[in-house]
Amino acid sequence: MKNTLLNQFLFSFFVSVTSLFTFTNLIAQDIDVNNIDIVRDEYGIPHIFTKTNAEAVYGLAWAQCEDNFPLMQGNFGSTKGMAGRIIGKDGAVLDLLFEVFEIEKFVEERYEKDVSPEMETILNAYAAAINKYAETHPSEVIQKGMFPINARNILANYTLQFHLMHGSIMELGKILSDDFDYETLMENAGKGSNAMAYSPEFTTDGKTYLVGNPHQPLNEMGNFWEVSLHSEEGYEMYGVTFSVGGVTPVIGSNRNLGWSHTTNYHNCADIYKLEMNPNEKLAYKYDGEWLQLEEKKVKLKVKVGPLTIPVSKKYFMSKYGPTFKKKSGYYSFKIHSSYNLKGPEQWYKMGLAKNIEEFEAALDLQGLVAQTITYGDKDGNIFHLSNFIHPLRDEKYDWTKVLDGNTSGNNWNFDKVHPIADLPRIKNPKCGYVYNCNNTVFRMSAPEENLKPEDFPKSFGLLTSNTIRANNFERLIKKYDKISFEEAREIREDVSLDKNNMSFRNCMNCSDIPVYLAKYPEFADLKKVFDEWNGEFTIDNKQASAVALTSMHVTKYVRTQFGNIEKDMPEEEIVKALRKSQKFLMKHYGTLEVELGKIQKAVRHDVEMPMYGGPNTLACCHLEKYKKGKWKIKHGDTYIIYAKYGKDGLEEMNTINAFGNSLREGHPHSTDQTEMYVNKQTKKIELDLKKLKKSGEMYHPK
């Protein structure tokens, strides 16, 4: 019952403008906006040139506001209990989580311990830019009282986002599944990512390659925003942070090294069933004593159309943490992501690192509570780390199951956590490559290089199964003794599946669909389509539509199982998926053979284009309902990076950021990368700073 869950609790729970402000000027005294040069290239990417690192972050925040200020307000609004009033029911969920996990209290308790003077300067510069933008653009401010924000608000927002990014957040859905629409919530869960690194021993030109391909929502708050920073103090980064707010790039490269992230799956939260007293209301047993649950109530305000409606939600607190009443009893929830406030500083230090030693020193901060790290550098080093925060826990308990909530013996704390050295990692393997496609840590390089389960604590709850995307990578990489930069790119862009070794699933085990196509006479024509399909999800493939739709329905079922990826899929559910696909095609097109690009679209605002890929291909595409007879990509390929390093540093970097670098409707750079995106093209990042400065109009953030 463990391994992934609260995203379902998230989106299922909930059914102007000011003109005058008085702002606190948080900007550091030594920041001069005249020292901040912002150059927008032809794709609207801001390249920021400054004297100091803090000025670079100020420029980043200013440009970010120019591109995405409305969405940024909804994101930061949760730190002031205003997200529900700004963006409606999804924002109210953020407000609720902020209260349930007592994030404001956590930030206050940890701030002095965790925030270094240097990082405080960085955070204040970021906040100052946002506050100044709000002050000078009052017509864009959505909610009165939203500004100013400060360093604590920024860290509180990071803490909330770590809860959401952390796989454990879906665990809460198990507790709340009696009361909430878990399928809607799981629709909004992340779908995965790819990352690969190749050392000079495996490349045809003796260079190091890094490939990053996170799979995020394409039109929502998890979307990426591209930027580059160039400070005379030494901070130089090309990469992305989140469109709705991020102090520094979280994926990308400097002149010496780069990294990407994927989501990992492990035992990252615990659920406890409390032993309740049948004769005393809200009394639960703990270490032989009857204690009283503390009753809590969150009062929220939710924007519904032109109205703001008050909503309240009751929960409890036990010795374990947030507690909820379910039909089968009372359950407490304990998450691994409330450890420290060093996440932003870790990403900042990773970007400052000049070599692998400095990069690994940044990892020792242990500020990132989850997410894997795939790394490459100019010195030929590569590694893949399944990064997470994991407290030292008593191995006598089965942490993969619901625990008895009556003893302090299983009530762990963060006094001691496993150091980075204890976590699964493969560094500089002889085969010359590492990879991750959200699959098991026991298959992230060549077979002879891989780790063994017996070398890690059972309490880690490490995933043991592979994803189809990982199987695809393993199938493709076997073709090469050495690989070129272009071939590394072709692997990432692959839209094929092995018809002889697939089960049309996301991660969940289910019997092969061909068995049921043959078993049920109603699928005779559909079986012919599947039999004729060549295994490709290209835009012009006429058999791929039936396969893609079936795979989509299977994946939707997986999400209703709270991400239980090692559970067999029932026959009736597979048959249901086949029927839905067949009915859709016949209803809208009168045939089972329809070019994939006719039904599968990439859509933002008023731009609609045919889209490649499927849920299980390396070039990934997960769908949601769009128009009659059409579906559109919801999650999948977003920011894509191909970086090459020689002995002197970064030599080439090619990227694409899905539709464009802004989420504002009507913005000139909200959809200008779409055509390149659907055609698997990239833009080349200019590394010559003199040429870069001349690539567009330069301005200051005034």
C-alpha positions as CSV (number, residue, x, y, z in Angstrom):
1,M,0.0,0.0,0.0
2,K,3.0,2.3,0.1
3,N,5.2,4.1,-2.5
4,T,3.5,7.3,-3.8
5,L,0.2,9.3,-2.9
6,L,-1.3,13.0,-1.9
7,N,-1.6,14.5,-5.3
8,Q,-5.1,13.0,-5.4
9,F,-6.0,14.8,-2.2
10,L,-4.8,17.9,-4.0
11,F,-7.0,18.7,-6.9
12,S,-10.1,17.0,-5.7
13,F,-10.8,18.8,-2.5
14,F,-12.6,22.0,-3.5
15,V,-15.6,22.2,-5.2
16,S,-9.9,43.4,-8.0
17,V,-7.1,44.7,-8.2
18,T,-5.3,47.3,-6.1
19,S,-3.7,50.5,-7.2
20,L,-1.8,51.9,-4.2
21,F,0.7,50.0,-2.1
22,T,3.3,50.8,0.5
23,F,6.2,48.4,0.0
24,T,9.0,47.5,2.3
25,N,12.2,47.8,0.3
26,L,14.1,44.6,0.9
27,I,16.7,45.2,-1.7
28,A,20.3,44.9,-0.4
29,Q,22.1,48.3,-0.3
30,D,24.8,47.3,-2.8
31,I,22.4,46.3,-5.6
32,D,22.2,49.0,-8.3
33,V,19.7,48.2,-11.0
34,N,21.8,50.2,-13.4
35,N,24.4,47.4,-13.1
36,I,21.8,44.8,-14.3
37,D,21.7,44.4,-18.0
38,I,18.9,42.1,-19.4
39,V,19.2,41.0,-23.0
40,R,16.3,39.2,-24.6
41,D,17.2,36.9,-27.5
42,E,14.9,36.1,-30.4
43,Y,13.0,33.6,-28.3
44,G,12.5,36.0,-25.4
45,I,15.0,34.2,-23.2
46,P,16.5,36.7,-20.8
47,H,20.3,36.7,-20.5
48,I,21.3,38.7,-17.5
49,F,24.7,40.4,-17.0
50,T,25.6,41.9,-13.6
51,K,28.5,42.7,-11.3
52,T,27.2,40.6,-8.3
53,N,25.4,37.3,-7.9
54,A,22.6,39.1,-5.9
55,E,22.1,41.5,-8.8
56,A,21.8,38.5,-11.2
57,V,19.1,37.0,-9.0
58,Y,17.3,40.4,-8.9
59,G,17.4,40.6,-12.7
60,L,16.1,37.0,-12.9
61,A,13.1,37.8,-10.7
62,W,12.3,41.0,-12.6
63,A,12.4,39.2,-16.0
64,Q,10.3,36.4,-14.5
65,C,7.7,38.9,-13.4
66,E,7.6,40.3,-16.9
67,D,6.8,36.9,-18.3
68,N,4.6,35.3,-15.7
69,F,3.6,37.7,-12.9
70,P,-0.1,36.6,-12.7
71,L,0.7,32.9,-12.1
72,M,3.5,33.8,-9.8
73,Q,1.0,35.5,-7.5
74,G,-1.1,32.4,-7.3
75,N,2.0,30.4,-6.4
76,F,3.3,32.8,-3.6
77,G,-0.3,33.4,-2.5
78,S,-0.4,30.2,-0.5
79,T,2.3,31.6,1.8
80,K,-0.3,34.2,2.8
81,G,-3.4,32.1,2.7
82,M,-4.5,33.8,-0.5
83,A,-4.0,31.2,-3.3
84,G,-7.7,30.2,-3.2
85,R,-8.8,33.8,-3.6
86,I,-6.4,34.3,-6.5
87,I,-6.6,31.0,-8.6
88,G,-9.7,29.3,-7.2
89,K,-10.1,25.7,-6.0
90,D,-6.6,24.5,-6.9
91,G,-5.1,27.4,-5.1
92,A,-7.3,26.6,-2.0
93,V,-5.7,23.2,-2.0
94,L,-2.3,24.9,-1.7
95,D,-3.6,27.1,1.2
96,L,-4.9,23.9,2.9
97,L,-1.6,22.1,2.6
98,F,0.3,25.1,3.8
99,E,-1.8,25.0,7.0
100,V,-1.9,21.2,7.5
101,F,1.8,20.9,7.3
102,E,2.4,24.0,9.5
103,I,4.8,25.4,7.0
104,E,5.0,28.9,8.4
105,K,5.9,27.5,11.8
106,F,8.5,25.2,10.2
107,V,10.2,28.2,8.4
108,E,10.3,30.2,11.6
109,E,11.9,27.4,13.5
110,R,14.5,26.7,10.9
111,Y,15.3,30.1,9.4
112,E,18.2,31.1,11.7
113,K,19.7,27.6,11.6
114,D,19.6,27.0,7.8
115,V,19.9,30.3,6.0
116,S,23.4,31.6,5.5
117,P,24.2,35.3,5.2
118,E,25.0,34.8,1.5
119,M,21.8,33.1,0.8
120,E,19.8,35.6,2.8
121,T,21.2,38.3,0.5
122,I,20.2,36.3,-2.6
123,L,16.7,35.7,-1.2
124,N,16.2,39.4,-0.3
125,A,17.3,40.4,-3.8
126,Y,14.8,38.1,-5.3
127,A,12.0,39.4,-3.1
128,A,12.9,43.0,-3.7
129,A,12.6,42.6,-7.4
130,I,9.2,41.1,-7.1
131,N,8.0,43.7,-4.7
132,K,9.3,46.5,-6.9
133,Y,7.6,45.0,-10.0
134,A,4.3,44.9,-8.1
135,E,4.8,48.5,-6.9
136,T,5.4,49.7,-10.4
137,H,2.7,47.6,-12.1
138,P,-0.2,48.0,-9.7
139,S,-2.8,47.0,-12.4
140,E,-1.3,43.5,-12.6
141,V,-1.7,42.9,-8.8
142,I,-4.6,40.5,-8.3
143,Q,-5.1,40.4,-4.6
144,K,-4.9,43.3,-2.1
145,G,-2.5,42.6,0.7
146,M,-0.4,40.1,-1.4
147,F,2.7,42.3,-1.3
148,P,5.4,42.8,-0.1
149,I,6.8,39.3,0.2
150,N,10.1,38.5,2.0
151,A,12.7,35.8,2.3
152,R,10.5,33.7,4.6
153,N,7.7,33.7,2.1
154,I,10.1,32.5,-0.6
155,L,11.3,29.6,1.6
156,A,7.8,28.8,2.7
157,N,6.9,28.5,-1.0
158,Y,9.8,26.2,-1.7
159,T,8.8,24.0,1.3
160,L,5.3,23.7,0.0
161,Q,6.5,22.8,-3.5
162,F,8.9,20.2,-2.1
163,H,5.9,18.6,-0.4
164,L,4.1,18.5,-3.8
165,M,7.1,17.3,-5.8
166,H,7.9,14.7,-3.2
167,G,6.3,11.3,-4.1
168,S,5.0,11.0,-0.6
169,I,2.4,13.7,-1.1
170,M,0.3,11.1,-2.9
171,E,0.3,8.9,0.2
172,L,-2.2,11.2,1.8
173,G,-4.7,10.2,-0.9
174,K,-4.8,6.7,0.6
175,I,-6.1,8.3,3.8
176,L,-8.6,10.5,2.0
177,S,-9.9,8.2,-0.7
178,D,-13.2,7.7,1.0
179,D,-14.0,11.3,0.8
180,F,-12.3,12.8,-2.3
181,D,-12.2,12.3,-6.1
182,Y,-8.8,10.7,-6.3
183,E,-8.8,10.2,-10.0
184,T,-9.0,14.0,-10.6
185,L,-6.1,14.5,-8.3
186,M,-4.0,11.8,-9.9
187,E,-4.7,13.5,-13.3
188,N,-2.6,16.3,-12.0
189,A,0.3,14.2,-10.7
190,G,3.6,14.3,-12.5
191,K,4.4,11.7,-15.0
192,G,8.1,11.3,-14.9
193,S,11.3,12.4,-16.7
194,N,14.4,11.1,-18.5
195,A,18.1,11.9,-18.0
196,M,21.2,10.5,-19.5
197,A,25.0,11.2,-19.2
198,Y,27.8,9.8,-21.4
199,S,31.5,9.9,-20.5
200,P,34.4,10.3,-23.0
201,E,35.0,6.6,-22.9
202,F,31.6,6.0,-24.6
203,T,31.4,9.0,-27.0
204,T,32.9,9.1,-30.6
205,D,34.5,12.5,-30.1
206,G,35.8,11.9,-26.6
207,K,33.5,14.5,-25.1
208,T,31.1,14.3,-22.2
209,Y,27.3,14.5,-23.0
210,L,24.4,15.5,-20.8
211,V,20.8,15.0,-21.8
212,G,18.0,16.3,-19.7
213,N,14.3,15.8,-20.4
214,P,12.0,16.5,-17.4
215,H,8.3,15.6,-18.0
216,Q,6.2,18.4,-16.3
217,P,2.8,19.9,-16.9
218,L,3.0,22.1,-20.0
219,N,0.5,24.8,-19.2
220,E,0.4,24.9,-15.5
221,M,2.4,25.8,-12.4
222,G,5.0,23.2,-12.9
223,N,6.0,24.7,-16.2
224,F,9.7,25.7,-16.8
225,W,11.1,29.2,-17.6
226,E,14.4,29.5,-19.3
227,V,17.1,32.1,-18.3
228,S,20.9,32.6,-18.3
229,L,22.9,34.4,-15.6
230,H,26.3,36.0,-16.0
231,S,27.8,37.6,-12.8
232,E,31.3,39.0,-12.5
233,E,31.3,37.4,-9.0
234,G,31.3,34.0,-10.8
235,Y,27.7,32.8,-11.0
236,E,27.1,31.7,-14.6
237,M,24.2,29.4,-15.4
238,Y,22.2,28.5,-18.5
239,G,19.0,26.6,-17.6
240,V,15.5,26.7,-16.2
241,T,13.6,27.4,-13.0
242,F,9.9,27.2,-12.5
243,S,7.7,29.7,-14.4
244,V,5.8,30.6,-11.2
245,G,8.8,31.3,-9.0
246,G,12.3,30.0,-8.5
247,V,15.3,31.9,-7.2
248,T,17.9,30.2,-9.4
249,P,18.0,27.7,-12.2
250,V,17.2,24.1,-11.0
251,I,18.3,22.3,-14.2
252,G,21.0,23.4,-16.6
253,S,24.7,23.9,-17.0
254,N,27.5,26.3,-16.2
255,R,30.8,26.5,-18.2
256,N,32.2,23.5,-16.4
257,L,29.3,21.1,-15.5
258,G,25.6,20.4,-15.7
259,W,22.8,18.3,-14.3
260,S,19.2,17.3,-14.7
261,H,16.6,15.8,-12.4
262,T,14.0,13.0,-12.6
263,T,11.5,11.9,-10.0
264,N,12.4,8.9,-7.9
265,Y,10.2,6.5,-6.0
266,H,11.0,5.2,-2.6
267,N,9.6,5.0,0.9
268,C,9.3,8.7,1.4
269,A,6.3,8.9,3.9
270,D,4.5,6.9,6.5
271,I,0.9,6.3,7.4
272,Y,-0.1,5.3,10.9
273,K,-3.5,3.9,11.9
274,L,-4.3,5.1,15.4
275,E,-5.6,2.9,18.1
276,M,-8.7,4.8,19.3
277,N,-10.4,4.5,22.7
278,P,-14.0,3.2,22.1
279,N,-15.2,4.9,25.3
280,E,-13.6,8.3,24.9
281,K,-13.9,10.6,22.0
282,L,-10.7,11.5,20.1
283,A,-8.5,9.6,22.5
284,Y,-5.7,7.4,21.0
285,K,-3.2,5.1,22.6
286,Y,0.5,6.0,22.5
287,D,3.1,4.2,24.6
288,G,0.4,2.7,26.8
289,E,-1.3,6.0,27.6
290,W,-4.5,7.6,26.2
291,L,-3.7,10.9,24.6
292,Q,-6.2,13.4,23.1
293,L,-6.1,14.3,19.4
294,E,-5.9,18.1,18.9
295,E,-8.7,19.2,16.7
296,K,-7.8,21.7,14.0
297,K,-9.8,23.7,11.4
298,V,-8.6,25.5,8.3
299,K,-10.7,28.4,7.1
300,L,-10.3,29.1,3.4
301,K,-11.6,31.5,0.8
302,V,-12.1,30.1,-2.7
303,K,-12.6,32.1,-5.8
304,V,-15.6,30.7,-7.8
305,G,-16.4,32.8,-10.8
306,P,-16.9,36.4,-9.6
307,L,-17.5,35.2,-6.0
308,T,-15.3,34.3,-3.1
309,I,-16.7,31.5,-1.0
310,P,-15.6,30.6,2.5
311,V,-14.8,26.9,3.0
312,S,-13.5,25.1,6.0
313,K,-11.8,21.7,6.5
314,K,-11.4,19.8,9.8
315,Y,-8.4,17.7,10.6
316,F,-6.4,16.6,13.7
317,M,-2.9,16.5,15.1
318,S,-1.4,13.5,16.8
319,K,2.2,12.7,18.0
320,Y,2.8,11.6,14.4
321,G,1.5,14.7,12.7
322,P,-1.5,15.6,10.6
323,T,-4.4,13.2,11.2
324,F,-7.6,12.5,9.2
325,K,-10.7,10.6,9.9
326,K,-11.5,7.8,7.4
327,K,-14.4,5.3,7.4
328,S,-12.1,2.7,8.7
329,G,-10.5,4.8,11.5
330,Y,-8.1,7.6,12.2
331,Y,-4.9,7.9,10.2
332,S,-1.8,10.0,10.7
333,F,0.6,11.1,8.0
334,K,4.3,11.7,8.3
335,I,6.4,13.1,5.4
336,H,10.2,13.1,4.8
337,S,10.3,16.5,3.1
338,S,10.2,18.8,6.2
339,Y,13.9,18.5,6.9
340,N,15.6,21.9,6.4
341,L,15.4,25.1,4.3
342,K,18.5,24.6,2.3
343,G,17.0,23.6,-1.0
344,P,17.4,27.0,-2.7
345,E,21.0,27.3,-1.4
346,Q,21.8,23.8,-2.7
347,W,20.7,24.6,-6.2
348,Y,22.6,27.9,-6.0
349,K,25.8,26.2,-4.9
350,M,25.4,23.5,-7.5
351,G,25.3,26.3,-10.1
352,L,28.4,27.9,-8.6
353,A,30.4,24.7,-8.6
354,K,33.5,24.6,-10.9
355,N,34.2,20.8,-10.6
356,I,32.8,17.6,-9.2
357,E,34.3,18.1,-5.8
358,E,32.5,21.5,-5.3
359,F,29.3,20.0,-6.8
360,E,29.4,17.1,-4.3
361,A,30.0,19.5,-1.5
362,A,26.8,21.3,-2.5
363,L,25.0,17.9,-2.4
364,D,26.1,17.5,1.2
365,L,23.7,20.4,2.2
366,Q,20.9,17.8,1.7
367,G,18.4,20.6,0.9
368,L,16.7,18.8,-2.0
369,V,14.3,16.3,-0.3
370,A,13.8,14.1,-3.4
371,Q,14.5,14.0,-7.2
372,T,17.4,12.2,-8.8
373,I,20.5,14.0,-10.1
374,T,22.2,13.1,-13.4
375,Y,25.5,14.9,-13.8
376,G,28.3,15.4,-16.4
377,D,31.3,17.7,-16.6
378,K,34.3,18.9,-18.6
379,D,36.7,16.5,-16.8
380,G,34.8,13.5,-18.1
381,N,32.9,12.7,-14.9
382,I,29.4,11.4,-14.9
383,F,27.1,10.0,-12.2
384,H,23.5,9.3,-11.4
385,L,22.3,9.7,-7.8
386,S,18.9,8.7,-6.5
387,N,18.8,11.7,-4.1
388,F,16.4,11.8,-1.1
389,I,16.1,12.6,2.6
390,H,15.7,9.5,4.7
391,P,15.7,9.4,8.5
392,L,17.5,6.5,10.2
393,R,14.7,4.1,11.1
394,D,14.3,0.9,13.0
395,E,14.6,-1.9,10.4
396,K,12.3,-4.2,12.5
397,Y,9.3,-2.3,11.2
398,D,7.8,-2.9,7.7
399,W,7.8,0.7,6.5
400,T,6.2,-0.3,3.2
401,K,2.8,-0.9,5.0
402,V,0.4,1.1,7.2
403,L,2.0,1.2,10.7
404,D,0.5,0.8,14.1
405,G,0.0,4.3,15.5
406,N,0.5,3.5,19.2
407,T,4.2,3.6,19.9
408,S,7.1,6.1,19.8
409,G,9.3,3.2,18.5
410,N,8.2,3.9,14.9
411,N,7.8,7.6,15.3
412,W,11.1,8.7,13.7
413,N,12.5,12.2,13.7
414,F,15.2,14.1,11.8
415,D,17.8,14.0,14.5
416,K,19.7,11.5,12.3
417,V,19.3,11.1,8.5
418,H,21.2,9.0,6.1
419,P,24.1,11.0,4.5
420,I,24.4,11.4,0.8
421,A,27.0,8.6,0.8
422,D,24.4,6.1,1.8
423,L,22.1,6.7,-1.1
424,P,22.1,4.8,-4.4
425,R,24.6,6.2,-6.8
426,I,26.7,5.0,-9.8
427,K,29.7,7.2,-10.5
428,N,32.0,7.0,-13.6
429,P,31.0,3.4,-14.6
430,K,33.4,1.7,-17.0
431,C,30.6,1.3,-19.6
432,G,30.6,5.1,-19.9
433,Y,26.9,5.9,-19.4
434,V,24.2,6.4,-16.7
435,Y,20.5,7.0,-17.1
436,N,17.2,7.3,-15.4
437,C,13.6,7.1,-16.7
438,N,11.9,7.0,-13.3
439,N,12.9,3.4,-13.1
440,T,14.5,1.2,-10.4
441,V,17.9,2.3,-9.1
442,F,19.1,-1.2,-9.7
443,R,19.1,-0.6,-13.4
444,M,20.7,2.8,-14.2
445,S,23.8,1.7,-16.2
446,A,25.1,-1.4,-18.0
447,P,24.1,-4.7,-16.3
448,E,27.6,-5.3,-15.0
449,E,27.7,-1.9,-13.3
450,N,24.3,-1.9,-11.6
451,L,23.7,-1.8,-7.8
452,K,22.3,-4.6,-5.7
453,P,19.2,-4.5,-3.5
454,E,20.9,-6.2,-0.6
455,D,23.4,-3.3,-0.3
456,F,20.6,-0.9,0.9
457,P,18.3,-0.8,3.9
458,K,14.9,-2.3,3.4
459,S,13.4,0.8,5.0
460,F,14.5,2.8,1.9
461,G,11.6,1.0,0.0
462,L,13.4,1.4,-3.3
463,L,11.5,0.7,-6.5
464,T,12.5,-2.6,-8.0
465,S,10.6,-2.5,-11.3
466,N,11.5,-0.8,-14.6
467,T,9.4,1.6,-16.6
468,I,8.8,1.0,-20.3
469,R,10.8,4.1,-21.1
470,A,13.8,2.6,-19.3
471,N,13.3,-0.6,-21.2
472,N,13.3,1.4,-24.4
473,F,16.6,3.1,-23.5
474,E,18.2,-0.2,-22.7
475,R,17.0,-1.6,-26.0
476,L,18.4,1.3,-27.9
477,I,21.7,1.8,-26.1
478,K,22.7,-1.9,-26.9
479,K,23.2,-0.9,-30.5
480,Y,26.2,1.3,-29.8
481,D,29.8,0.6,-28.9
482,K,30.3,4.3,-28.9
483,I,27.8,7.1,-29.4
484,S,27.9,10.4,-31.2
485,F,26.2,13.6,-29.9
486,E,23.6,13.3,-32.6
487,E,22.9,9.7,-31.7
488,A,22.5,10.6,-28.0
489,R,19.9,13.0,-29.2
490,E,18.2,10.5,-31.4
491,I,17.8,8.1,-28.5
492,R,16.0,10.8,-26.4
493,E,13.8,11.7,-29.3
494,D,12.8,8.1,-30.0
495,V,9.0,7.4,-30.3
496,S,9.1,3.6,-30.7
497,L,8.1,0.7,-28.5
498,D,9.3,-2.9,-28.8
499,K,6.2,-4.8,-29.9
500,N,7.7,-8.0,-28.7
501,N,8.3,-6.8,-25.2
502,M,5.6,-4.5,-24.0
503,S,2.4,-4.6,-21.9
504,F,0.8,-1.2,-22.8
505,R,1.2,0.1,-19.3
506,N,2.8,3.0,-17.4
507,C,4.7,1.1,-14.8
508,M,2.0,-1.3,-13.6
509,N,2.2,-5.0,-14.5
510,C,-0.7,-6.1,-16.7
511,S,-1.2,-9.0,-19.2
512,D,-0.4,-8.1,-22.7
513,I,-3.2,-6.5,-24.6
514,P,-2.9,-8.9,-27.6
515,V,-4.2,-11.7,-25.4
516,Y,-7.5,-9.8,-25.0
517,L,-7.7,-8.6,-28.5
518,A,-7.7,-12.2,-29.6
519,K,-10.1,-13.4,-26.8
520,Y,-13.0,-11.0,-27.5
521,P,-14.6,-11.1,-31.0
522,E,-15.7,-7.5,-30.7
523,F,-12.1,-6.5,-31.1
524,A,-11.4,-8.4,-34.4
525,D,-10.9,-5.2,-36.4
526,L,-9.0,-3.5,-33.6
527,K,-6.7,-6.5,-33.4
528,K,-5.8,-6.0,-37.1
529,V,-4.8,-2.4,-36.4
530,F,-2.6,-3.5,-33.5
531,D,-1.0,-6.3,-35.6
532,E,-0.2,-3.9,-38.4
533,W,1.2,-1.2,-36.2
534,N,5.0,-0.9,-36.6
535,G,5.7,0.2,-33.0
536,E,6.1,3.9,-33.9
537,F,4.2,7.0,-32.4
538,T,5.0,9.3,-35.3
539,I,2.5,12.1,-36.2
540,D,1.6,10.4,-39.5
541,N,1.2,6.8,-38.2
542,K,-2.4,5.6,-38.8
543,Q,-2.3,2.7,-36.4
544,A,-0.6,4.6,-33.5
545,S,-3.9,6.4,-32.6
546,A,-5.6,3.2,-31.4
547,V,-2.5,2.2,-29.4
548,A,-2.0,5.6,-27.9
549,L,-5.6,5.9,-26.8
550,T,-5.5,2.5,-25.2
551,S,-2.3,3.2,-23.5
552,M,-3.7,6.5,-22.2
553,H,-6.7,4.8,-20.7
554,V,-4.5,2.1,-19.0
555,T,-2.4,4.9,-17.6
556,K,-5.4,6.7,-16.2
557,Y,-6.3,3.5,-14.4
558,V,-2.8,3.3,-12.9
559,R,-3.4,6.7,-11.4
560,T,-6.5,5.6,-9.7
561,Q,-4.4,3.0,-7.9
562,F,-2.4,5.7,-6.1
563,G,0.7,4.9,-8.2
564,N,0.8,1.2,-7.1
565,I,3.1,0.3,-9.8
566,E,3.5,-3.4,-9.0
567,K,-0.1,-4.4,-9.0
568,D,-1.7,-6.5,-11.7
569,M,-4.2,-4.8,-13.9
570,P,-7.6,-6.6,-13.9
571,E,-8.8,-8.0,-17.2
572,E,-12.0,-6.0,-17.1
573,E,-10.0,-2.8,-16.9
574,I,-7.9,-3.7,-19.9
575,V,-11.0,-4.6,-21.9
576,K,-12.6,-1.3,-20.8
577,A,-9.6,0.6,-22.1
578,L,-9.9,-1.2,-25.5
579,R,-13.6,-0.5,-25.8
580,K,-13.1,3.2,-25.0
581,S,-10.4,3.6,-27.7
582,Q,-12.5,1.7,-30.3
583,K,-15.6,3.7,-29.6
584,F,-13.8,7.1,-29.7
585,L,-12.2,6.4,-33.1
586,M,-15.4,5.1,-34.7
587,K,-17.6,7.8,-33.3
588,H,-15.4,10.7,-34.4
589,Y,-13.7,9.3,-37.5
590,G,-15.6,6.3,-38.7
591,T,-12.4,4.2,-38.9
592,L,-9.9,2.7,-36.5
593,E,-6.9,4.0,-38.6
594,V,-6.4,7.7,-38.0
595,E,-3.1,9.6,-38.3
596,L,-1.9,10.2,-34.7
597,G,-1.4,13.9,-35.3
598,K,-5.1,14.3,-36.1
599,I,-6.2,13.3,-32.6
600,Q,-3.1,14.1,-30.5
601,K,-2.3,17.9,-30.2
602,A,0.1,20.3,-28.7
603,V,-2.1,23.2,-27.6
604,R,-1.4,26.5,-25.9
605,H,-3.8,29.5,-26.1
606,D,-4.8,29.7,-29.8
607,V,-2.0,27.6,-31.2
608,E,-2.8,23.9,-32.0
609,M,-0.3,21.5,-33.7
610,P,0.0,17.7,-34.2
611,M,2.0,16.0,-31.5
612,Y,4.3,13.0,-31.5
613,G,4.9,10.3,-28.8
614,G,3.0,8.3,-26.3
615,P,2.9,7.8,-22.5
616,N,5.6,5.1,-22.6
617,T,7.9,6.4,-25.3
618,L,11.2,8.2,-24.4
619,A,9.8,11.3,-26.2
620,C,6.8,11.4,-23.8
621,C,3.2,12.5,-24.2
622,H,0.4,12.2,-21.7
623,L,-3.1,13.4,-22.8
624,E,-6.1,15.2,-21.4
625,K,-9.5,16.0,-23.1
626,Y,-9.5,18.8,-25.5
627,K,-12.0,19.3,-28.3
628,K,-14.5,16.9,-30.0
629,G,-12.4,14.1,-31.5
630,K,-9.1,15.5,-30.1
631,W,-6.9,15.1,-27.1
632,K,-4.0,17.5,-26.1
633,I,-0.7,16.9,-24.3
634,K,-1.0,17.6,-20.6
635,H,2.4,16.3,-19.3
636,G,5.4,15.2,-21.2
637,D,8.5,16.6,-22.9
638,T,9.0,20.1,-21.6
639,Y,12.4,21.7,-21.3
640,I,15.0,19.6,-23.2
641,I,18.7,20.1,-22.9
642,Y,21.6,18.6,-24.9
643,A,25.0,19.7,-23.5
644,K,28.5,18.8,-24.7
645,Y,31.7,19.3,-22.6
646,G,35.3,19.3,-23.8
647,K,38.4,19.7,-21.7
648,D,38.0,23.4,-21.8
649,G,34.4,23.4,-20.7
650,L,30.9,23.7,-22.2
651,E,31.3,23.5,-26.0
652,E,27.7,23.2,-27.2
653,M,24.2,23.5,-25.7
654,N,20.9,23.0,-27.5
655,T,17.5,23.4,-25.8
656,I,13.8,23.7,-26.4
657,N,11.2,24.9,-23.9
658,A,8.0,23.3,-25.2
659,F,5.7,26.1,-26.5
660,G,7.7,29.1,-25.4
661,N,9.2,31.0,-22.4
662,S,6.1,32.8,-21.2
663,L,2.7,31.5,-19.9
664,R,1.0,34.9,-20.4
665,E,-1.7,34.6,-23.1
666,G,-0.9,37.0,-25.9
667,H,2.8,37.3,-25.0
668,P,5.0,37.2,-28.1
669,H,7.1,34.4,-26.6
670,S,4.3,32.1,-25.2
671,T,4.0,30.0,-28.4
672,D,7.0,30.9,-30.6
673,Q,8.9,27.6,-29.9
674,T,5.8,25.4,-30.7
675,E,6.6,24.5,-34.3
676,M,10.2,23.6,-33.4
677,Y,8.9,21.6,-30.4
678,V,6.5,19.4,-32.4
679,N,9.2,18.8,-35.0
680,K,11.8,17.8,-32.4
681,Q,14.0,20.8,-33.2
682,T,16.1,22.8,-30.8
683,K,17.7,26.2,-30.6
684,K,21.4,26.6,-30.1
685,I,22.4,28.6,-27.0
686,E,25.0,31.3,-27.8
687,L,28.0,30.8,-25.5
688,D,30.0,33.7,-26.8
689,L,29.1,36.5,-24.3
690,K,30.0,39.3,-26.7
691,K,27.7,37.9,-29.4
692,L,25.1,37.1,-26.8
693,K,25.0,40.8,-25.6
694,K,24.3,41.8,-29.2
695,S,21.6,39.3,-29.7
696,G,18.8,41.5,-28.6
697,E,17.7,44.8,-27.0
698,M,19.4,45.5,-23.6
699,Y,17.5,47.1,-20.8
700,H,17.6,47.6,-17.0
701,P,14.9,46.4,-14.6
702,K,13.3,49.9,-13.9
